[in-house]
Amino acid sequence: MTDDLPRQLGDTALCQGLTRSELVRVAESGRVEHWAEGSVVMEEGTQGPRVVVLLDGCVQIFKRGDDGEERMIAEVGPGGVLGEVSLLHDRPRSATVRAAKPLRVFAMDRSTFQEMVEDGDPAALKMGLAIARVLSNRVVALNDKVVDLLEHISGHQPVEEFSEYRQQLFTKWEF
């Protein structure tokens, strides 16, 4: 582990707010991986029990449509976090991630993260809170986008129906 790795991790949304000793512990709990340009880092539909933090390089994220065609939906650079949901759920990947440039990433397996949580490690608990913040921000942004699309498509009636459904969704705690 280089001395630079904990500092780089501390600059990411996933590890913001961790102390130096917590950052060192996180860095020691994962590994640095290198990926060549064009490599598939994560593939939609496959199991992927790890999170990846981009240290150097850039990735493109693709989502497969109903027609089977892949469409680029985002580009992420250094500091970006991918696969964070996999730390919480053992679910298939929701998108394909390809290296647009050579990559250096930090990777942590779900099992390692779960052990840290079970041990009550403050670093894992802080990372879990960071993931919750990121996901809640995405939900808010998604809600806003859905409302914009509904208003653009057909006026106010779908917006009211969506608002009612959203209220029901957010009052349920079990799915």
N, C-alpha and C positions, 0 to 999 in steps of 0.2 A: 504494500500500500504506500502510495506517495503521500507526502504531507499536504499536497495540493488537493487531494480527493475530498477530505472532510470540508475544506473551504468551498470547493465547487458544489458539493451537496448542500451546504448551508445557504447557497444563493438560489436554491430552487424552492418552488412553492411546497413541495413535499416535505422539505426539511427545515423550512423557515422557523426560527424560534428555538431550535435545538441548541443546547450548550455545546461547547467544544468537545467535551468528553462524550456526549451523546452522539455527536457527528462522527467521532472516531469509532465508536462502537457500531454505528450503522455501517460505516465504510468497511469495517472488519467483518461484518455479517454478510456482505455481498461480494461481488466480483466485478472486475472491469472486463468488458468484452469489446472486441474490435470487429467491425463488419465492413465489407467491401461495398463500394458503390453498386447499386442494383440488387443487393441482397434483400431477401424477404426476412424482416426481423420478427414480424408477427403476421399470422395468416388468419383471415376471417374464417370463422367456423371451427377452428382448432382450439384445443384446450391450451391454456397458457398460464400456468400458475406462477407468474413472476411479474414484477414491475421493472420498468426500464427508465432510467434518467439519462437524457442526452447530455453528454459532457462536451463533445466536439462533433461537428457535422450537422447534417440536416436530413430529415425524413419526409416522405410524402405519404399521406394516409388516403386509402382508397376504400370505397364502399361499393359492394356489388348490388346492382339494381335488380328488379324483378325480371328484367330481360337477360340477366346474366352478365351484363357489361359492367366493368369497373369504372368508377368515376372518382377522380381526385376530389376529396372534400376538405383537405387541409394540408398545410406544410408546417412542420415544427422544427425549431432549431435548438441550440444549446440551452439547457435549463428546462426543456420540455420534459414532461412526465407522461409515460405511456403505460397502459395496462394496470393503472392503479386500482381499478375495480377488481382485478384478479387477486389482490391482496385480501379482499373482503368476501368474494364469492368465487366458487369454482365453476365458472361459466365459460362457454366458448368465446373466443375473440369476436368483437363486433365489427372489426375492420381489418384490412391488410395494411401493414406498414412496410415501406421499402426505403432503403437507404438511397437518398438522392446524391449524397456525397459520402466519402469514407467516414465511418462513425467510430467514436469511442463512447461507450455507454457504461453506466453502472447498473448492475442487475441484482435484484434481491428476490429470492424464492418466497412463495407464499408460506411454506412450512417454516422458514426461518422467521418471517414476520409473526406468524402465529405463536411460535415459541416465545418470542420477545413479549408479545401481548400476555400470554399465560404467565410469564415470569413477572409481569407488572412493570416491565421496563418503560420508564417515562418517555424514551425516544419513540417507541412503537405507539404509545398512546397519543403523543403529539402528532405523529405521522397520520394516525387514524383521524384525528381531528382535522388535519389539513386536507385529507381526502374528502371528509364530509363537507368542508367549506367549498372545495372545488366542485363537488357534485351538486351542492345546493345552488351555487352560482350558475351551473349549467341548466338546472331545472328552471330557474328564473328566466334565463336568456331564452330557453326553449319556449316557455309560456309566452313571452313577449313576441317571439317570432310567429308562433301559432296564431295569436290574436291578430298580428299584422296581416298574415296570409288570409285568414278568414274574412277580415274586413275588406281586403282587396278583392277577394273572390265574389262574395255575395252579400255584402251589407252586414247588418247588425244581428240578425237572428242566430246564425251559427256562433257568433261571439258569445251571446247569452247562454246558449247550450253548452259551449265549451267551459264557460265560467262555472256553471252548475256542476258539470262533470269534474272539473278541477277541484272544486270545493269538496265533493264526495271523496275524491282520490286522496286528498290531503288530510281527511279526517279518519281514514282507515289506516291501521297500523299493521295489518296482516294481509299478505297477498298469497 
